[in-house]
Amino acid sequence: MFLVRRVCKVERKDAWQVAKLLRDICTAYENDNGRNSATIYITGTGTPAPDITVCAEWLQDTIESNRIPNVPDSVKRANGEMFPLLQAYDIEFHEVATDDKIAERT
C-alpha cells in the first residue's frame, strides 16, 4: 500500500482556490477511475509552516503511471486553471508500513 501526496506551494491569496481545484481533480479521479478518497489540506495560512502549501493525499494499493486516455476531461481543465497559480509542485510516493510488511521485513 502507498500514500500518494500532491504538494502545491502557493501564495496566500491563492490557497483556497487551489484547494478547490485540487478537490475537484481528486473527486473526478474518485468518481471516474475509482481512486480512493483524498484528503485536501492547507498549511501555513492558519497554522505555522515554513511555506504555504495545499496538499492532497490518498492511499492506493499499487503505483502505476497515469495513462492520458484515463485522465478525465474535468481534470485537464482544472489542472489548466491550477498550474498558473502554483509556485512549485511535487508529487510524493510513500510506502505505508503495514503490519504485514513490517512482519515480512523484520
Residue pairs with C-beta under 8 A, 6 or more apart in sequence:
1 59
1 60
1 61
1 95
1 96
1 98
2 59
2 60
2 61
2 62
2 63
2 93
2 94
2 95
2 96
3 57
3 58
3 59
3 93
3 94
3 96
4 57
4 58
4 59
4 60
4 63
4 91
4 92
4 93
4 94
5 55
5 56
5 57
5 91
5 92
5 94
6 22
6 55
6 56
6 57
6 89
6 90
6 91
7 53
7 55
7 88
7 89
7 90
7 91
7 92
8 18
8 22
8 53
8 54
8 55
8 82
8 86
8 88
8 89
9 51
9 52
9 53
9 86
9 87
9 88
9 89
10 18
10 52
10 53
10 54
10 85
10 86
10 87
11 52
11 85
11 87
12 44
12 45
12 52
14 85
15 42
15 44
15 45
15 52
15 54
16 42
17 85
18 54
18 82
18 85
18 86
19 40
19 42
19 54
21 78
21 79
21 81
21 82
21 85
22 40
22 54
22 56
22 82
23 38
23 40
23 56
24 74
24 78
25 56
25 74
25 75
25 78
25 79
25 82
26 35
26 37
26 38
26 40
26 56
26 58
28 72
28 74
28 75
28 78
29 35
29 38
29 72
29 75
30 36
30 37
30 38
32 72
33 70
33 72
35 58
35 60
36 58
36 59
36 60
37 58
38 56
38 57
38 58
39 56
39 57
39 58
40 54
40 55
40 56
41 54
41 55
42 52
42 53
42 54
42 55
43 49
43 51
43 52
43 53
43 55
44 50
44 51
44 52
44 53
45 52
59 96
63 93
83 89
95 101
